[in-house]
Amino acid sequence: MSNNQALLQPIKIGDLSLKNRVIMAPMTRSRADNDDEAPTDLHVKYYTQRAEAGLIITEGSHVSERARGYINVANIYKQKQIEGWKKVTEAVHNEGGKIFIQLWHVGRISHPDFHNGEKPLAPSAINPNVQAYTPKGFKDTVTPKAMTTEEVLDTIQEFKLAAKNAVDAGFDGVEIHASNGYLFHQFFNQTSNKRKDRFGGSRENRTRFLFEVLDAVKVFWPENRIGVRLNPSLHGTFGMEADEETIPTFEYIVKRLNDYDLAYLHLSEPFNDVSDKPFLVKNVAEHFRPLYKGNLMINGGFDQKSGNEIIEKGYADMVAFGKLFISNPDLPTRFAKNVELAEWDENTFYGSGEKGYTDYPKLEEEKKSPI
């Protein structure tokens, strides 16, 4: 695909060569509606349709039963789940694609309905006061159980086992979901982490969980096959309250990640307007680019024009697209041809079946369709 657009240039991440910089962002789609919460043939079709992406990052995949907080997520801690993902990775590879799995633990953004009546685990017993979508519908979150030090260490081992399962499932790498108000983010933030042990207090302690998970995961994956996702300017989502310590904490994390030869660092621009929050940064990629020496991926409301521009300006090396990849399975081709993009239907983002999942046509299929 010859095109001078920055998004369509190849890039190397570690020892992997990506054919373009148009990355498929991780997106929860809730299609694993079976007793094992395992990927199905529908997942195979969905991901294979999007194999033109330079890299596919899967939906967040719970690393254990205790990590769960969303229904019908294709997970990575049971053998049947591994077998289901094997079919996905084989199909994507057969189309010349590359695919990482996102490893996920939601922490307190869960409900006892997911845990046989037991409280969800979190760094501290602080209710985020949001709603969780349970098998019985939306329910208010509860005050979670503050993890013991032993439970933190057990959770690190759950990520390690999930990383091994990802190897067995044939993935090209893993992304650690340390973002968006979930478990890692809950450790980082001093408003959700009031711990007194070695996982609370100072910046070094509040971020320790991430680095211990990284060290556990790299037992099964070389560092250059591991990505990390962060959302530094998150505020007001999932009960996360940013403060004057938030950005310095993320600056500390990003600088320390330079000690690892990661595949990439995946950052999100703010989810909402933070212009009235003087302690947060409005332009995340621009702020953190000077601090990080490796490949930087950015996500958050980009289109073809702004995606090309942020790479051309040097603030990012890759751009992850979410909603655009839902409705445009062949997004790189559409960028290359500079054609109008298909609109997505938010009403079908979650649920079951192929509607709004695998029924968006590729450009060549659109041309064949009768008017």
VEXDREN-421249 format. One record per residue: y, z, x of N, C-alpha, C in turn; residue in one letter; chain. Coordinates in steps of 0.001 Angstrom, whole numbers, padded with zeros to 6 digits. Layout:
BEGIN
     n.v     n.w     n.u    ca.v    ca.w    ca.u     c.v     c.w     c.u residuo cadena
       Y       Z       X       Y       Z       X       Y       Z       X       A      A
...
END
This chain:
BEGIN
     n.v     n.w     n.u    ca.v    ca.w    ca.u     c.v     c.w     c.u residuo cadena
 -001180  000000  000857  000000  000000  000000  001235  000000  000897       M      A
  001846 -001166  001103  003002 -001239  001988  004274 -001004  001180       S      A
  005013 -000001  001561  006253  000340  000886  007033  001247  001821       N      A
  008348  001059  001854  009167  001834  002782  009579  003194  002250       N      A
  009212  003518  001035  009584  004818  000483  008983  005950  001319       Q      A
  009772  006985  001531  009304  008137  002317  008045  008750  001707       A      A
  008002  008809  000380  006853  009413 -000304  005553  008659 -000039       L      A
  005656  007379  000291  004459  006551  000418  004015  006354  001861       L      A
  004635  007090  002777  004218  007019  004178  003022  007943  004414       Q      A
  002101  007560  005278  000968  008437  005584  001423  009661  006372       P      A
  000596  010688  006378  000900  011899  007129 -000411  012560  007540       I      A
 -000408  013232  008667 -001569  014011  009101 -001300  015478  008828       K      A
 -002243  016147  008194 -002195  017605  008069 -003439  018138  008767       I      A
 -003211  018777  009895 -004348  019170  010708 -005095  017943  011172       G      A
 -006399  017912  010917 -007193  016752  011326 -007439  015791  010168       D      A
 -006732  016000  009041 -006870  015123  007884 -005732  014112  007841       L      A
 -006064  012863  007601 -005056  011818  007435 -004878  011545  005949       S      A
 -003669  011758  005441 -003368  011507  004035 -002691  010146  003908       L      A
 -003065  009398  002887 -002554  008030  002745 -001120  007982  002238       K      A
 -000643  009075  001651  000751  009164  001217  001138  010626  001096       N      A
  002390  010869  000732  002920  012235  000643  003153  012653 -000801       R      A
  002533  011907 -001705  002599  012204 -003142  001420  013115 -003462       V      A
  001695  014402 -003574  000636  015401 -003717  000485  015786 -005188       I      A
 -000747  015906 -005637 -000988  016392 -007002 -000963  017907 -006984       M      A
  000012  018483 -007688  000191  019934 -007705 -000933  020616 -008473       A      A
 -001215  021870 -008138 -002214  022624 -008902 -001697  022920 -010308       P      A
 -002511  022645 -011312 -002098  022841 -012702 -003258  023380 -013531       M      A
 -003034  024520 -014175 -004024  025071 -015088 -004105  024177 -016319       T      A
 -005300  023681 -016641 -005459  022773 -017794 -006477  023297 -018824       R      A
 -007218  024361 -018473 -008074  025076 -019435 -009102  024182 -020123       S      A
 -009790  023358 -019337 -010805  022465 -019911 -012231  022935 -019648       R      A
 -012421  024029 -018932 -013783  024496 -018642 -014262  025411 -019765       A      A
 -014371  024827 -020963 -014717  025630 -022135 -016230  025685 -022318       D      A
 -016866  026303 -021344 -018310  026533 -021407 -018591  027942 -020914       N      A
 -019784  028440 -021195 -020107  029840 -020892 -019975  030173 -019409       D      A
 -020200  029202 -018548 -020134  029449 -017102 -018744  029197 -016514       D      A
 -017811  028737 -017335 -016485  028347 -016835 -016635  027468 -015579       E      A
 -017483  026485 -015719 -017785  025563 -014620 -017160  024197 -014912       A      A
 -016790  023468 -013865 -016286  022111 -014067 -017346  021241 -014738       P      A
 -016868  020295 -015549 -017755  019409 -016295 -017481  017956 -015893       T      A
 -018164  017038 -016545 -017922  015616 -016295 -016478  015227 -016626       D      A
 -015855  015974 -017545 -014454  015712 -017874 -013552  016006 -016670       L      A
 -013863  017084 -015945 -013116  017395 -014719 -013320  016297 -013669       H      A
 -014549  015820 -013582 -014836  014736 -012622 -013938  013542 -012910       V      A
 -013864  013162 -014177 -013046  012004 -014554 -011568  012265 -014291       K      A
 -011083  013426 -014680 -009667  013782 -014535 -009210  013711 -013083       Y      A
 -009956  014358 -012198 -009547  014377 -010789 -009755  013016 -010117       Y      A
 -010829  012324 -010494 -011074  011018 -009886 -010000  010013 -010283       T      A
 -009528  010097 -011528 -008438  009220 -011969 -007200  009367 -011076       Q      A
 -007034  010532 -010450 -005828  010846 -009696 -006059  010853 -008188       R      A
 -007158  010169 -007768 -007532  010160 -006349 -006585  009355 -005475       A      A
 -005623  008644 -006073 -004596  007952 -005278 -003640  008931 -004599       E      A
 -003558  010148 -005092 -002689  011153 -004475 -003037  011289 -002999       A      A
 -002023  011546 -002181 -002317  011827 -000778 -003262  013005 -000654       G      A
 -003057  013995 -001524 -003926  015169 -001592 -003896  015685 -003014       L      A
 -005066  016015 -003547 -005171  016725 -004820 -005344  018208 -004520       I      A
 -004538  019037 -005176 -004776  020484 -005154 -005237  020847 -006554       I      A
 -006409  021432 -006659 -006972  021702 -007984 -006182  022780 -008713       T      A
 -006508  022897 -009987 -006071  024056 -010763 -006448  025332 -010030       E      A
 -005683  026394 -010250 -006060  027677 -009686 -007458  028047 -010147       G      A
 -008286  028514 -009228 -009678  028815 -009521 -009938  030284 -009198       S      A
 -010259  031072 -010223 -010473  032510 -010008 -011584  032740 -008985       H      A
 -011329  033669 -008073 -012283  033906 -006984 -013375  034904 -007359       V      A
 -013230  035576 -008496 -014221  036565 -008918 -013992  036906 -010381       S      A
 -014925  037650 -010973 -014743  038126 -012342 -013469  038965 -012454       E      A
 -013231  039828 -011449 -012066  040715 -011496 -010753  039962 -011310       R      A
 -010832  038721 -010856 -009619  037923 -010632 -009135  037228 -011888       A      A
 -009938  037244 -012960 -009679  036407 -014132 -008506  036905 -014966       R      A
 -007826  035941 -015595 -006741  036279 -016497 -006366  035120 -017398       G      A
 -007100  034020 -017273 -006864  032833 -018095 -008199  032326 -018605       Y      A
 -008194  031803 -019821 -009448  031303 -020397 -009744  029890 -019902       I      A
 -011035  029577 -019874 -011517  028202 -019638 -011015  027608 -018324       N      A
 -010906  028450 -017302 -010534  027977 -015963 -011804  027656 -015193       V      A
 -011803  026538 -014489 -012958  026174 -013662 -012938  027028 -012393       A      A
 -013870  027967 -012314 -013830  028987 -011263 -014737  028651 -010084       N      A
 -014830  029588 -009105 -015515  029264 -007842 -016314  030457 -007321       I      A
 -016903  031265 -008234 -017681  032412 -007756 -019127  032414 -008261       Y      A
 -019510  031420 -009055 -020897  031310 -009538 -021518  030016 -009020       K      A
 -022831  030001 -008932 -023521  028818 -008432 -023275  027597 -009327       Q      A
 -023286  027796 -010638 -023055  026658 -011536 -021643  026100 -011376       K      A
 -020695  026972 -011031 -019329  026503 -010771 -019293  025674 -009491       Q      A
 -019989  026137 -008481 -020070  025384 -007222 -020679  024005 -007486       I      A
 -021757  023983 -008266 -022418  022706 -008562 -021486  021768 -009328       E      A
 -020714  022326 -010252 -019769  021502 -010993 -018684  020927 -010099       G      A
 -018171  021745 -009203 -017129  021267 -008284 -017683  020231 -007304       W      A
 -018963  020352 -006952 -019580  019352 -006053 -019459  017952 -006631       K      A
 -019686  017836 -007938 -019575  016525 -008587 -018141  016004 -008523       K      A
 -017183  016931 -008648 -015771  016540 -008570 -015432  016032 -007177       V      A
 -015785  016807 -006156 -015393  016430 -004790 -016079  015142 -004356       T      A
 -017345  014970 -004735 -018057  013738 -004377 -017377  012524 -005002       E      A
 -016987  012641 -006264 -016359  011524 -006961 -014992  011199 -006367       A      A
 -014208  012241 -006059 -012885  012032 -005448 -013048  011375 -004077       V      A
 -013994  011847 -003293 -014229  011265 -001961 -014688  009812 -002060       H      A
 -015477  009508 -003069 -015934  008130 -003249 -014782  007179 -003554       N      A
 -013694  007724 -004073 -012496  006923 -004346 -011501  006980 -003189       E      A
 -011910  007587 -002081 -011039  007659 -000912 -010005  008763 -000969       G      A
 -010208  009732 -001870 -009240  010817 -002025 -009579  012037 -001195       G      A
 -008599  012948 -001099 -008764  014241 -000440 -008444  015329 -001458       K      A
 -009178  016454 -001392 -009008  017479 -002419 -009188  018889 -001851       I      A
 -008206  019744 -002093 -008253  021175 -001764 -008433  021938 -003072       F      A
 -009081  023095 -002998 -009160  023978 -004157 -008172  025125 -003976       I      A
 -007503  025490 -005070 -006568  026616 -005010 -007306  027894 -005403       Q      A
 -007292  028871 -004500 -007975  030148 -004717 -007010  031137 -005364       L      A
 -007461  031772 -006456 -006539  032455 -007375 -007066  033821 -007796       W      A
 -006174  034797 -007786 -006411  036120 -008386 -005130  036481 -009110       H      A
 -005215  036732 -010419 -003992  036928 -011199 -003464  038354 -011146       V      A
 -004284  039321 -010658 -003814  040697 -010625 -003530  041235 -012012       G      A
 -002306  041735 -012210 -001966  042407 -013472 -001676  041435 -014619       R      A
 -001586  040131 -014343 -001327  039150 -015411 -002668  038818 -016064       I      A
 -003245  039830 -016676 -004569  039734 -017274 -004628  040723 -018428       S      A
 -005835  040995 -018883 -006000  041886 -020039 -007412  042457 -019998       H      A
 -007613  043678 -020539 -008968  044243 -020573 -010002  043358 -021249       P      A
 -009576  042461 -022144 -010538  041560 -022796 -011290  040698 -021788       D      A
 -010697  040464 -020620 -011367  039683 -019576 -012320  040540 -018730       F      A
 -012237  041871 -018873 -012913  042755 -017919 -013738  043829 -018618       H      A
 -014374  043434 -019730 -015243  044364 -020469 -014537  045667 -020802       N      A
 -013250  045560 -021134 -012483  046735 -021533 -011807  047470 -020396       G      A
 -012163  047129 -019148 -011527  047795 -018019 -010144  047204 -017756       E      A
 -009277  048010 -017173 -007928  047545 -016876 -007945  046536 -015728       K      A
 -007040  045560 -015760 -006918  044643 -014627 -006488  045397 -013369       P      A
 -006786  044806 -012220 -006398  045405 -010944 -005025  044895 -010509       L      A
 -004259  045759 -009852 -002944  045389 -009339 -002591  046327 -008190       A      A
 -001581  045987 -007392 -001188  046885 -006305 -000792  048270 -006803       P      A
 -000081  048311 -007934  000372  049580 -008506  000238  049540 -010016       S      A
  000225  050717 -010634  000046  050838 -012081  001376  050612 -012794       A      A
  001846  049350 -012773  003115  048981 -013397  002864  047793 -014329       I      A
  003143  047988 -015600  002914  046946 -016601  003972  045857 -016455       N      A
  003558  044587 -016343  004551  043513 -016256  005242  043236 -017578       P      A
  004685  043790 -018682  005266  043625 -020016  005456  042156 -020388       N      A
  004373  041407 -020230  004344  040018 -020677  003125  039857 -021579       V      A
  002777  038637 -021899  001587  038406 -022707  000554  037619 -021910       Q      A
 -000703  037976 -022132 -001819  037246 -021538 -002521  036482 -022653       A      A
 -002971  035261 -022333 -003713  034497 -023328 -005197  034794 -023142       Y      A
 -005742  035575 -024024 -007117  036053 -023923 -008039  035197 -024785       T      A
 -009343  035429 -024688 -010255  034704 -025578 -009955  034955 -027062       P      A
 -009174  036000 -027347 -008819  036331 -028739 -007355  036019 -029037       K      A
 -006748  035185 -028177 -005355  034814 -028400 -004400  035626 -027545       G      A
 -003098  035446 -027773 -002092  036158 -026988 -002145  037654 -027269       F      A
 -002123  038434 -026206 -002068  039892 -026321 -001110  040433 -025263       K      A
 -000466  041548 -025589  000421  042195 -024632 -000382  042718 -023447       D      A
  000195  042574 -022257 -000456  043145 -021078 -000429  044670 -021158       T      A
 -001290  045272 -020374 -001389  046737 -020324 -000984  047210 -018933       V      A
 -000842  048515 -018797 -000616  049065 -017459 -001901  048882 -016655       T      A
 -001833  048156 -015538 -003053  047875 -014781 -003537  049097 -013998       P      A
 -004707  048967 -013420 -005240  050003 -012530 -004734  049756 -011111       K      A
 -004120  050763 -010522 -003699  050637 -009129 -004945  050561 -008249       A      A
 -005051  049514 -007450 -006223  049312 -006617 -006324  050410 -005560       M      A
 -007518  050915 -005379 -007744  051779 -004229 -007731  050922 -002967       T      A
 -007588  051547 -001818 -007655  050791 -000564 -008978  050048 -000478       T      A
 -010045  050690 -000928 -011367  050060 -000897 -011407  048827 -001793       E      A
 -010754  048902 -002944 -010729  047748 -003851 -009905  046599 -003267       E      A
 -008867  046916 -002514 -008109  045859 -001831 -009014  045158 -000821       V      A
 -009760  045956 -000062 -010658  045381  000941 -011770  044570  000280       L      A
 -012263  045041 -000878 -013280  044285 -001618 -012720  042937 -002080       D      A
 -011465  042933 -002497 -010836  041702 -002973 -010670  040709 -001832       T      A
 -010363  041201 -000654 -010300  040322  000526 -011650  039643  000738       I      A
 -012712  040395  000554 -014052  039822  000706 -014366  038814 -000402       Q      A
 -013797  039020 -001595 -013988  038047 -002669 -013344  036708 -002311       E      A
 -012174  036760 -001700 -011545  035516 -001242 -012384  034864 -000142       F      A
 -012947  035666  000716 -013787  035131  001789 -015006  034410  001216       K      A
 -015659  035030  000219 -016832  034412 -000402 -016442  033141 -001152       L      A
 -015292  033173 -001838 -014826  031985 -002542 -014557  030850 -001559       A      A
 -014036  031200 -000382 -013798  030184  000649 -015108  029552  001091       A      A
 -016140  030370  001252 -017464  029830  001603 -017987  028936  000478       K      A
 -017790  029371 -000768 -018237  028562 -001902 -017527  027214 -001927       N      A
 -016265  027214 -001513 -015498  025966 -001462 -016062  025009 -000417       A      A
 -016540  025562  000690 -017234  024732  001690 -018476  024115  001061       V      A
 -019265  024952  000382 -020513  024480 -000227 -020244  023436 -001306       D      A
 -019079  023522 -001955 -018743  022590 -003024 -018175  021279 -002502       A      A
 -017956  021187 -001192 -017543  019918 -000608 -016050  019659 -000559       G      A
 -015245  020696 -000719 -013799  020498 -000650 -013353  020164  000770       F      A
 -012160  019591  000871 -011568  019285  002178 -010790  020461  002736       D      A
 -010480  021439  001890 -009736  022606  002327 -009442  023503  001145       G      A
 -008698  024580  001410 -008363  025547  000363 -006867  025857  000424       V      A
 -006310  026155 -000742 -004934  026661 -000815 -004975  028067 -001383       E      A
 -004333  029007 -000708 -004254  030385 -001194 -003045  030497 -002103       I      A
 -003289  030887 -003337 -002232  030968 -004349 -001520  032326 -004238       H      A
 -000536  032378 -003347  000209  033619 -003101  001572  033549 -003779       A      A
  001593  033067 -005017  002835  032622 -005645  002908  033053 -007101       S      A
  004062  032786 -007726  004250  032764 -009183  003944  034077 -009889       N      A
  004075  035198 -009204  003916  036486 -009853  002502  036999 -009950       G      A
  001548  036322 -009281  000160  036771 -009315 -000104  037797 -008201       Y      A
 -001366  038058 -007881 -001706  039247 -007107 -000968  039357 -005766       L      A
 -000975  038292 -004966 -000297  038375 -003672  001189  038677 -003855       F      A
  001798  037976 -004806  003221  038156 -005082  003503  039592 -005509       H      A
  002576  040177 -006250  002714  041569 -006681  002689  042521 -005488       Q      A
  001919  042172 -004462  001932  042971 -003232  003258  042808 -002491       F      A
  003790  041582 -002438  005014  041320 -001667  006220  042083 -002208       F      A
  006300  042192 -003532  007522  042646 -004192  007551  044165 -004298       N      A
  008620  044763 -003818  008665  046223 -003819  008885  046806 -005219       Q      A
  009224  045960 -006209  009316  046468 -007574  007941  046528 -008250       T      A
  006964  045825 -007711  005614  045867 -008283  004612  046526 -007334       S      A
  005054  046874 -006145  004195  047506 -005148  004826  048820 -004707       N      A
  004271  049906 -005212  004753  051251 -004862  003694  052013 -004058       K      A
  002832  051278 -003382  001709  051887 -002677  002176  052734 -001496       R      A
  001342  053708 -001143  001634  054583  000000  000659  054360  001151       K      A
 -000310  053453  000956 -001266  053197  002033 -000764  052045  002905       D      A
 -001638  051456  003704 -001197  050430  004642 -000878  049091  003972       R      A
 -001037  049021  002646 -000686  047810  001909  000599  047983  001091       F      A
  001383  049011  001402  002635  049236  000690  003696  049822  001598       G      A
  004950  049715  001136  006045  050294  001913  006839  049245  002667       G      A
  006584  049112  003941  007333  048181  004793  006973  046729  004476       S      A
  007802  045791  004968  007481  044366  004804  006119  044047  005421       R      A
  005889  044599  006583  004614  044347  007247  003446  044795  006375       E      A
  003585  045950  005730  002506  046466  004894  002372  045698  003583       N      A
  003498  045361  002957  003443  044662  001668  002891  043241  001809       R      A
  002985  042678  002984  002464  041324  003209  001098  041331  003900       T      A
  000620  042494  004249 -000639  042607  004995 -001806  041971  004257       R      A
 -001838  042132  002928 -002941  041583  002133 -003094  040081  002363       F      A
 -001976  039354  002372 -002034  037908  002600 -002643  037588  003952       L      A
 -002190  038246  004977 -002658  037891  006315 -004112  038326  006543       F      A
 -004530  039402  005899 -005940  039795  006009 -006832  038815  005234       E      A
 -006333  038295  004098 -007085  037257  003389 -007162  035987  004236       V      A
 -006039  035592  004835 -006051  034413  005707 -007077  034566  006814       L      A
 -007113  035736  007440 -008058  035957  008533 -009499  035943  008040       D      A
 -009716  036353  006782 -011072  036322  006219 -011476  034885  005870       A      A
 -010550  034137  005280 -010845  032767  004868 -011134  031873  006069       V      A
 -010445  032124  007185 -010628  031243  008337 -011956  031474  009067       K      A
 -012751  032412  008579 -014131  032525  009061 -014911  031273  008652       V      A
 -014582  030719  007479 -015310  029560  006961 -014509  028267  007016       F      A
 -013207  028360  007181 -012366  027177  007255 -011499  027229  008503       W      A
 -011386  026131  009248 -010407  026125  010334 -009008  026303  009742       P      A
 -008114  026890  010507 -006772  027147  009987 -006114  025882  009452       E      A
 -006386  024742  010109 -005710  023510  009681 -006315  022878  008435       N      A
 -007227  023603  007775 -007725  023185  006459 -007326  024216  005388       R      A
 -006357  025067  005722 -005898  026108  004795 -004417  025894  004499       I      A
 -004056  025914  003220 -002662  025905  002803 -002311  027223  002138       G      A
 -001022  027542  002121 -000538  028760  001462  000609  028374  000537       V      A
  000564  028864 -000688  001650  028588 -001635  002477  029842 -001895       R      A
  003809  029688 -001824  004752  030784 -002042  005856  030334 -002999       L      A
  006437  031304 -003704  007560  031032 -004607  008643  032076 -004328       N      A
  009474  031856 -003294  010399  032900 -002835  011464  033312 -003835       P      A
  011976  032377 -004641  013093  032710 -005539  012651  032927 -006983       S      A
  011399  033332 -007170  010922  033648 -008511  011620  034905 -009013       L      A
  012132  034829 -010232  012788  035993 -010838  012668  035892 -012349       H      A
  012186  036966 -012970  012103  037003 -014418  010873  036344 -014995       G      A
  009962  035890 -014165  008712  035283 -014630  007562  036240 -014375       T      A
  006726  036449 -015392  005571  037341 -015279  005956  038732 -014785       F      A
  007114  039199 -015238  007523  040558 -014917  008007  040762 -013504       G      A
  008177  039691 -012748  008646  039831 -011359  010162  039983 -011335       M      A
  010636  041021 -010689  012064  041270 -010550  012422  041191 -009074       E      A
  013211  040190 -008729  013643  040033 -007336  014770  041000 -007031       A      A
  014944  041301 -005752  016041  042169 -005323  016488  041746 -003926       D      A
  017321  042557 -003311  017886  042184 -002006  016833  042133 -000900       E      A
  015668  042678 -001158  014596  042675 -000162  013706  041436 -000294       E      A
  013831  040704 -001395  012912  039603 -001696  012956  038498 -000647       T      A
  014106  037906 -000413  014189  036780  000521  013873  037216  001952       I      A
  014387  038365  002433  013966  038799  003772  012450  038967  003904       P      A
  011788  039387  002822  010323  039507  002857  009681  038139  003024       T      A
  010156  037150  002275  009587  035805  002396  009948  035160  003733       F      A
  011099  035449  004263  011442  034957  005598  010475  035525  006633       E      A
  010153  036794  006471  009176  037440  007371  007810  036746  007253       Y      A
  007373  036486  006009  006081  035832  005792  006060  034452  006441       I      A
  007090  033653  006159  007125  032270  006650  007133  032232  008169       V      A
  007897  033102  008785  007926  033134  010255  006564  033520  010812       K      A
  005900  034473  010176  004567  034879  010653  003525  033785  010450       R      A
  003708  032979  009419  002758  031884  009199  002797  030860  010327       L      A
  003868  030863  011112  003916  029989  012290  002846  030363  013313       N      A
  002313  031579  013210  001246  032006  014122 -000092  031359  013767       D      A
 -000149  030727  012596 -001366  030057  012138 -001129  028543  012173       Y      A
 -002166  027807  012488 -002077  026346  012510 -002488  025806  011141       D      A
 -001693  026126  010116 -002063  025792  008744 -001965  024298  008469       L      A
 -002690  023862  007433 -002548  022484  006961 -001129  022264  006454       A      A
 -000609  023255  005726  000744  023151  005181  001165  024486  004584       Y      A
  002460  024616  004398  003059  025673  003595  003619  025010  002345       L      A
  003245  025499  001176  003622  024920 -000113  004628  025859 -000777       H      A
  005866  025417 -000902  006931  026221 -001498  007347  025652 -002843       L      A
  007820  026522 -003719  008369  026097 -005008  009869  026361 -005043       S      A
  010612  025393 -005593  012013  025634 -005903  012085  026607 -007086       E      A
  013235  027252 -007320  013320  028236 -008410  012894  027661 -009753       P      A
  012175  028463 -010525  011741  028039 -011858  012901  028019 -012852       F      A
  013903  028858 -012597  015051  028925 -013495  016322  029093 -012677       N      A
  017459  029107 -013332  018753  029173 -012656  018935  030530 -011973       D      A
  019122  030513 -010666  019324  031767 -009926  020714  031815 -009302       V      A
  021613  030974 -009814  022963  030913 -009227  023727  032227 -009393       S      A
  023330  033039 -010374  023995  034339 -010555  023243  035464 -009856       D      A
  022254  035081 -009010  021483  036077 -008246  021817  035903 -006762       K      A
  022828  036623 -006282  023274  036407 -004899  022217  036709 -003847       P      A
  021177  037448 -004234  020130  037797 -003258  018995  036778 -003236       F      A
  019089  035693 -004047  018076  034643 -004016  018686  033342 -003504       L      A
  017822  032390 -003103  018316  031107 -002600  018060  030023 -003638       V      A
  019063  029173 -003838  018963  028099 -004841  018165  026914 -004315       K      A
  018270  026647 -003024  017596  025500 -002421  016541  025993 -001433       N      A
  015350  026192 -001937  014285  026847 -001172  013870  026023  000044       V      A
  013612  024727 -000154  013165  023902  000974  014213  023885  002083       A      A
  015455  023709  001704  016540  023651  002689  016660  024964  003452       E      A
  016473  026086  002758  016597  027398  003388  015457  027692  004362       H      A
  014226  027359  003934  013058  027768  004725  012610  026731  005752       F      A
  013054  025476  005614  012649  024443  006572  012931  024836  008021       R      A
  014107  025397  008351  014343  025772  009757  013438  026893  010260       P      A
  012843  027637  009340  012022  028784  009742  010566  028420  009978       L      A
  010139  027273  009440  008714  026938  009502  008481  025700  010346       Y      A
  007557  025784  011274  007326  024709  012246  006267  023698  011810       K      A
  005494  024040  010800  004400  023160  010384  004791  022236  009256       G      A
  003778  021641  008596  004006  020757  007456  004472  021562  006256       N      A
  005581  021120  005655  006126  021829  004510  006034  020947  003269       L      A
  005409  021478  002250  005274  020819  000954  006209  021516 -000028       M      A
  006916  020737 -000859  007820  021341 -001829  007433  020881 -003226       I      A
  007721  021722 -004202  007327  021492 -005580  008431  022011 -006492       N      A
  008586  021391 -007639  009499  021945 -008623  010490  020960 -009193       G      A
  010069  020182 -010185  010978  019316 -010912  011412  018052 -010198       G      A
  010674  017640 -009183  011056  016433 -008449  010613  015174 -009193       F      A
  011388  014112 -008991  010991  012794 -009458  010926  011861 -008248       D      A
  010757  010578 -008482  010612  009626 -007375  011845  009651 -006467       Q      A
  013040  009615 -007045  014272  009560 -006265  014481  010842 -005458       K      A
  014419  011991 -006126  014669  013254 -005424  013546  013584 -004448       S      A
  012326  013138 -004762  011214  013344 -003839  011396  012575 -002548       G      A
  011796  011314 -002667  012084  010527 -001459  013231  011140 -000666       N      A
  014264  011583 -001364  015456  012103 -000684  015170  013367  000101       E      A
  014362  014272 -000458  014157  015544  000240  013321  015342  001509       I      A
  012444  014318  001507  011707  013988  002731  012643  013304  003730       I      A
  013458  012384  003248  014393  011672  004138  015376  012621  004804       E      A
  015776  013673  004094  016709  014649  004651  016035  015608  005639       K      A
  014708  015568  005672  013980  016413  006614  013674  017809  006120       G      A
  013946  018077  004835  013700  019419  004306  012245  019640  003914       Y      A
  011498  018579  003736  010079  018690  003382  009328  017497  003935       A      A
  008020  017652  004093  007155  016581  004579  006346  015943  003462       D      A
  006147  016692  002376  005371  016221  001232  005981  016801 -000037       M      A
  005747  016150 -001157  006241  016639 -002444  005069  016712 -003418       V      A
  004914  017869 -004053  003849  018052 -005045  004415  017828 -006442       A      A
  003749  016958 -007200  004160  016614 -008555  003130  017153 -009541       F      A
  003609  017809 -010598  002716  018350 -011602  002678  017498 -012853       G      A
  003669  017679 -013731  003675  016984 -015025  003605  015464 -014873       K      A
  004261  014927 -013847  004214  013467 -013662  002798  012981 -013389       L      A
  001981  013820 -012740  000597  013425 -012478 -000276  013578 -013728       F      A
  000157  014416 -014663 -000600  014530 -015910 -000587  013199 -016654       I      A
  000602  012630 -016807  000746  011430 -017646  000695  010120 -016856       S      A
  000687  010233 -015529  000637  009036 -014679 -000454  009216 -013625       N      A
 -001715  008981 -013989 -002802  009262 -013047 -002711  008468 -011744       P      A
 -002062  007283 -011810 -001888  006451 -010615 -000436  006529 -010123       D      A
  000093  007732 -010031  001508  007938 -009713  001971  007221 -008445       L      A
  001219  007240 -007330  001676  006501 -006144  001863  005005 -006401       P      A
  000963  004397 -007159  001099  002975 -007486  002369  002727 -008295       T      A
  002635  003597 -009231  003840  003440 -010060  005101  003604 -009219       R      A
  005069  004545 -008265  006205  004677 -007353  006371  003393 -006528       F      A
  005263  002877 -006030  005321  001681 -005175  005879  000477 -005931       A      A
  005552  000384 -007211  006001 -000755 -008012  007339 -000487 -008708       K      A
  007841  000769 -008540  009120  001141 -009155  009147  000855 -010659       N      A
  008058  001228 -011318  007974  000996 -012758  008314  002279 -013521       V      A
  008591  002112 -014799  008894  003264 -015641  007654  004136 -015775       E      A
  007875  005442 -015774  006747  006375 -015831  006442  006766 -017271       L      A
  005171  007042 -017520  004746  007475 -018850  005169  008918 -019094       A      A
  005491  009225 -020343  005882  010583 -020729  004637  011435 -020974       E      A
  004764  012718 -020706  003660  013643 -020974  003847  014298 -022333       W      A
  002749  014836 -022847  002754  015553 -024132  002417  017016 -023864       D      A
  003430  017871 -023943  003226  019287 -023632  002243  019953 -024583       E      A
  002085  019409 -025773  001175  020014 -026746 -000284  019913 -026314       N      A
 -000563  019040 -025337 -001955  018860 -024897 -002175  019314 -023454       T      A
 -001214  020071 -022905 -001388  020564 -021536 -002638  021439 -021427       F      A
 -002832  022310 -022417 -003968  023239 -022412 -004851  022933 -023610       Y      A
 -006058  023431 -023574 -006945  023219 -024713 -008288  022692 -024273       G      A
 -008878  021848 -025109 -010197  021314 -024771 -010209  019816 -025054       S      A
 -011191  019152 -024484 -011370  017736 -024748 -010492  016841 -023904       G      A
 -010661  015540 -024127 -010007  014547 -023275 -008571  014254 -023682       E      A
 -008188  014605 -024912 -006839  014285 -025384 -005794  014962 -024496       K      A
 -004914  014159 -023927 -003876  014689 -023045 -004393  015094 -021682       G      A
 -005652  014760 -021408 -006275  015155 -020131 -006728  013912 -019368       Y      A
 -007649  013175 -019947 -008179  011984 -019257 -007843  010684 -019982       T      A
 -007013  010758 -021035 -006756  009544 -021822 -005419  008875 -021504       D      A
 -004707  009363 -020472 -003515  008647 -020032 -003963  007443 -019195       Y      A
 -003566  006225 -019571 -004056  005049 -018848 -003349  004823 -017522       P      A
 -004053  004171 -016606 -003420  003682 -015389 -002619  002429 -015729       K      A
 -001764  002028 -014818 -000882  000893 -015041 -001669 -000365 -015388       L      A
 -002737 -000623 -014661 -003537 -001826 -014911 -004194 -001776 -016286       E      A
 -004523 -000552 -016734 -005126 -000405 -018063 -004092 -000608 -019156       E      A
 -002846 -000165 -018891 -001775 -000374 -019849 -001543 -001856 -020097       E      A
 -001590 -002636 -019001 -001341 -004077 -019122 -002428 -004789 -019934       K      A
 -003644 -004215 -019869 -004747 -004835 -020599 -004751 -004452 -022071       K      A
 -004036 -003348 -022412 -004068 -002867 -023778 -003339 -003831 -024706       S      A
 -003882 -004055 -025901 -003199 -004945 -026866 -001912 -004315 -027346       P      A
 -000901 -005118 -027595  000387 -004616 -028070  000321 -004349 -029568       I      A
END
